[in-house]
Amino acid sequence: MPRRSEDAPAPAVRAHYLSLAWSALEAGDPSLAARARQCLADSRAELERARGLQWLPIEHLLAMSELAFELGGAECTRALVLDTMGAALGSPLWGRILRMTIGAFGLGPAAVVRWAPGVYRLAFRGTGAMRVPQQAPGRAEVVFEGVPPQCLAAEPYLAALGYALEYFLVLTERQGSVTLLGCEEGRVRYLVQYALPD
């Protein structure tokens, strides 16, 4: 298994994104929100001390994903991710970037797949580089390379990555699916398929 270089940044998520995930969680199932406040109290306290663009350890998001999956299953985790993505890309901070990106590249699925890696880099650091090695009409392979061991070992997190890719289908109002193709040696592969216009 590849080791992280001493100079490589520790895996992290922006405090702003984590805050939006907490808001989405608290707006959902009250029993899950109450359990999260109890089980993730230290994580919540660190988030409350952080500034919006500050980097926080990815373990905060891993713990939230695992708790959502444990208590609510795949559908709960999916709803949490889709709500968080919608809030993030609709927020003043990310929304302005999104509008500029759509203006430059467009909003069709093929365009979104091209600009999604740049958006991913804004919210995550040291969690793997996102790239699109293969794209054809109606389908694209999305690969995350250099994914750290703690992320690879967290099934709910890998599922959440797939749901985040699914959000881009929601954004473009296309029917489609996201399938996890494989996960090995710091590399995670997904297949994104979507309906072409008539």
N, C-alpha and C positions, 0 to 999 in steps of 0.2 A: 504494500500500500504506500503511495507516495507521501512523503513527509512534508509538512509545511515549512518553508524556509523561515529562518529566524527573522528575516526582514519583511516577510509577508504580513499584511495586516490581519489581525484577529477577526474571525467571522463576526459580522455585526449587521444590525438593521438600524435605520434612522428612527429616532425617538418619535418623530411625527407619524410615521407609518404605524409604529407599535401603538401609539395613542389612538389612532383611528381603529385599529383592530380591537382595542379595549372598548371603545365606544360601540362598535358593532356587536361585540359580545354582550355588553350590558343592555343593548336594545333588544336582544333576543330573549331566549328562554330565561326567566327569572331565577330558576333553580340553578342553572349553569352559571349565571352571572354571580350568584351568591357563593357557589362553590369556588369559582375562580378567585373571588376577592379573598376567600379564606385560604385557599391553597397557594395562591400566587401573590400573597401580601407583600413579600420582599421585592418581587419584580415590580409590582405596582408602585411601591414606595420609591424605587430607583427611577422609574419613569417620571414620577411627579417632580423629582428633583432635576430632571434633564431638560435641556432646551430642544426645540423642534428638530434642528438639523444635527444634533449630537448623535454620535454612533453609540449604540448600546449592544452588549453581547447578544449574539443570535440565540443563545440559550433561552432568553425571555420568550422569543417567538416559538421556539421548539416546545417549551413547556405549555404554552397556551394551545398550540396545535394538538399536542398529546392529550391535554385535558378535554378539549372539545371533542376529540375523536373517542376518547374513553367514555365520556358521559352522554354524547349525542350521536355518535357514529359518523359515517361518511357524509350524510346529508347535512348534519349540523356543521361539520367542518367546511363543507362546500358553501353553505349559506354564509358562514363567517367570512370566508375568503372573498366571495363575490361582493358582499356588502362592504368589506374593507377596501377592495379595489375600486368600487364605485365611489366611495367616499374620498379615497385618495386622489383619484383622477378628476373628481369634481371639486376638490378643495382649492382655495386661492393659490396655494403654493404649487401643487402639481397641475392644476387645471390650466394655468397660463402656459406651462411647458407643453401640455398636451395640445392645446390650441395651436401653438407655434409649430409643433411637430406635424399635426394633421394638415396645417397650411402648407408645409413644405413637402410632405410625402403622400398625403391622402389618407382616407379612412377605410379603404377596402381591406379585406383580410390579408392579401398579399403585401400590401403596404404596411399594415400593422405588424406583421411578422418581421418585416425589415427594421422597423424602428423600436420594437419592443426591447431588444437588448440594451439600448441606450436608456430607456426608462428604468429597466431593472437595475442598472448600475447606479442610478440616483438613489435608490432605496436600500440596496444591499451592497455589502463590501466583504470580500474574502470568502464568499459563499459559492464561488464558481463563476466562470465566464459563460454567459449565454450567447449562443451563436446559432445560425440557421444554415447548415451545410447543404441541405437539399430542399428545393422548392419547385413545385410543379402546379399547374392549375388544379385547385381544389384540395391541395395537400402541402404540408411542409413538415420537415423533420426539425425539431428544436432540441439542441444539445446543451447541457450544462457541464462544463469541464472544470476540473479542479475543485470539485465539491468536497468539503471537509468531512472527515469521518463521522462527526456527531450529527451532521445533516443526513448523510447516507444511511445511518443507522435508525433514523426516525421516520418510520413509515407514514405517520400523519403529515410530516413536513413534505415528503415526496408527493403525497396525494394533494397537499395544498398547492404545490408548484403547478401541478396539472390543472387544478381549479383556477389558478391565476391565469393560465393560458386560456382556459375556457372563457374567462371574463372577456377576452378580446373578441371572441365570437359574439358574446352578448353586445359588446360595444358596437360591432359592425352589423348587428341584427341579422346574422347568418346562422342557419341550422348547421350543426356539426358535432364533432366529438374530439376528445383528447385522450390518447392512449399512452400509457407508460410502456415503452418498448424494452427497456433494460436499464440496469443499474449495476455498474461494476467499476472498480479501479478509479474511483473519483469522478466517474462519468455517468450522467443520467440522460436518457434519451426519451423523447416524447414524439408521437405522431399527431399532428393537428390536421384534421380533415374538415372541410366545410363545403356547403352547397354553392355551386356557381350560379350566377344569375341566368334566368331563362333567355 
